[in-house]
């Protein structure tokens, strides 16, 4: 019995080769898209879950509310904060500080061992509690010696291999060179396995905090923003209460900061609005993860719906077969069982194709999303259960309706007409196709809005020009050589201009306290963003001065402020008024620059003070070089030569600012690409569904079409007649989809301080496109039907 | 074998009610060969569908082998049908995806006959119909006459007591048509009851009795000699 079912299933597939292919491919694409997104989402959700009792570990975030600047939350705090909080709150079991060692503890660090020099990119100062808090796999050394003693260092396996090859690293001594003339010996106390790929912390080496640093001005400063601090707490029942206690504790030291506790497992996905979070490895906006989940489910459902539609449409042609089987003795359950077996067969083929598609497209997904997902993770135990679930679930979901529909057919009727038509209205199928198209239209509108917003952000006049500008990051050693570096690079052919700065364009500003006298005579202290600029900064970036002048040569302690700060200070003409950055010598305002968007377009423009303090190399972290458009690669090579000869090593690392902005809007770009791809697939699958429905309707109206043609209808008449029915469905889909899409995209746009409005023609355009695509799809069937010889269709009656 | 009395069947649309069978009564004895004739729309096909238990009557009684089946549900009808009735159609109604052998085997599968027994019985009946050499061909590779032989083979493989034939020669030329009529006559002589709907007076002459229908009623019965 089973044999004949399988045989019929196989031959049916062969008979309807094209439909079967479309059907299986459609479902395969749906499953593959769903599994790929699932892989990605589960990878993101798995971040930091290797930490023991992760639910009791929180990152201490600082909510800063200084006068003068909009409040914001930072992922980092000052060095004395954690010990102080622990001493005053017994809910804290332990704390671990993970502070970047460069540049605040050490100005710059190169590791040296027997002539090998390695720039320490990810060196952190941390506490011994790191070993118990994050539970790293210790390969060499004793756990209790982890950053315990001064001048010891913990290395990851891959860094140890770079320094020592395959020989053991334990107790070997390396030099940490912090300046040209200064190096300190460190003994390797432990080697640990590399941090897991799903750790938000990616560190290569760890040293204890130097005692002298902890006693220094920075080391004892509660307000300075320096590094991440993690707390393990005894009871996570009432976190907001603990937060307010910690805030109360810190207010005895600084009234400008409050504390919030961020659960460890939310750091990777929940830090999008947190600044000073550069150490958070490949962080992602959890909002997009949820969107991706919805997309995955939508595409899977569309694929299933499509599968049901196509299966039912094909089944329509099987009226005779089913009727004959019933006449010779098949019971209804025989027919149901047969359809289910066939569906199972198709779903199985889809699943196999899906696995193939996943293998093919995983590298592309990794590239798109900047991840290292492997297809191995889909072949482990849990996924086998998932796939079995998909197989059985989809078989039932997609097979039950066609099975019911076919098996209930009236035998005599089916024999006479040879086709099964179900209910005359086939309303379920219409609803399904409308739903499919509604989802596709939502995707299309969303995609158009996202693309327009991205384009808007790229093309918006930020108030400064950065085309053909490259950025070279400096460390303290290099910054000290700034004058010679600038002079030599300026000589390179193709270099048009050169300047330097401190803050990250498109990133966070750096907050500094400033003092000034308000118009009412009151002495005021507020906190604003600060830029330490080269003399020619304003002209370099083509910024507009609206009052006063730009910097002059050799004038110290002159400041340019932006419009926003000028408004806040309150003078009609602030030029010439005294102002100074706290703890620097007194200065005065020489000019007001037109507001420019130095941060990302997610944020409004904040107050900014620009100084030109060449004497503080610490605040010269970026060198900007403007190159001419011709032969850029040669110019870059020449700059590299000059750079390396002055820096004395090989770490020429540059970035075009355009490229940098691409990174700033990375999340949006990713989401845009995902929606484009998945939306395209949804549209494709929906069109397949429509194609099948059109075929079905043509089948149903074959006789009517024949009669109309005999009576003189033209091909155009018939095509219009058949298309109308579907275009109405697509139009309904559009009407349903557009408010939904508008709602979600409007919400998405709220995340940008500078954003487009969703114009009516964007929505109308997406709807129009959907209707045109639908029309073309239907035409394949309707024109064929219209051209068919009516004698044939009438004779079969 | 068959006794129907006051059988009624209506077809309804929203506005019109058409009477297909109007208080029709008739009897068919075991071993008879009956032809049913009449113009298009007289109710022949409806009657055949009811006799074959593919459809149920709206009123009246249908006794098959002394069992009242008019009120049977589909499942009971299907059970009774598959063990007792074979069908032969004008358009053969073979399943295109199955070979000659598999088409004939199908009724045996549904009645739960063991595989080895099935092979034996299918081969036997194919041999009898002289299409053994075509056993692995698909229906569309056969001539009309051969297809109808396969259809008859399929109808008789379960050794039914009754064969219902709906215009069995309608799609065949006269030579193939005569062959088919000979086959049916042979089957009848071996004891199978046959009820045949036909337009052909020639074919009807093979039967023992002709029942003529008009507007869902019997108008005349001719006994053949």
HADDOCK unambig.tbl for C-alpha pairs under 7 A between the chains (distance, minus, plus):
assign (segid A and resid 1 and name CA) (segid B and resid 109 and name CA) 6.50 0.50 0.50
assign (segid A and resid 8 and name CA) (segid B and resid 97 and name CA) 6.61 0.50 0.50
assign (segid A and resid 11 and name CA) (segid B and resid 97 and name CA) 6.07 0.50 0.50
assign (segid A and resid 12 and name CA) (segid B and resid 97 and name CA) 6.97 0.50 0.50
assign (segid A and resid 321 and name CA) (segid B and resid 95 and name CA) 5.54 0.50 0.50
assign (segid A and resid 324 and name CA) (segid B and resid 93 and name CA) 6.76 0.50 0.50
assign (segid A and resid 328 and name CA) (segid B and resid 82 and name CA) 5.75 0.50 0.50
assign (segid A and resid 328 and name CA) (segid B and resid 107 and name CA) 4.94 0.50 0.50
assign (segid A and resid 329 and name CA) (segid B and resid 78 and name CA) 6.12 0.50 0.50
assign (segid A and resid 329 and name CA) (segid B and resid 81 and name CA) 6.96 0.50 0.50
assign (segid A and resid 329 and name CA) (segid B and resid 82 and name CA) 4.52 0.50 0.50
assign (segid A and resid 329 and name CA) (segid B and resid 107 and name CA) 5.92 0.50 0.50
assign (segid A and resid 329 and name CA) (segid B and resid 110 and name CA) 5.46 0.50 0.50
assign (segid A and resid 329 and name CA) (segid B and resid 111 and name CA) 6.88 0.50 0.50
assign (segid A and resid 330 and name CA) (segid B and resid 110 and name CA) 5.60 0.50 0.50
assign (segid A and resid 331 and name CA) (segid B and resid 75 and name CA) 6.97 0.50 0.50
assign (segid A and resid 331 and name CA) (segid B and resid 78 and name CA) 6.83 0.50 0.50
assign (segid A and resid 411 and name CA) (segid B and resid 54 and name CA) 6.46 0.50 0.50
assign (segid A and resid 412 and name CA) (segid B and resid 49 and name CA) 6.94 0.50 0.50
assign (segid A and resid 412 and name CA) (segid B and resid 54 and name CA) 6.42 0.50 0.50
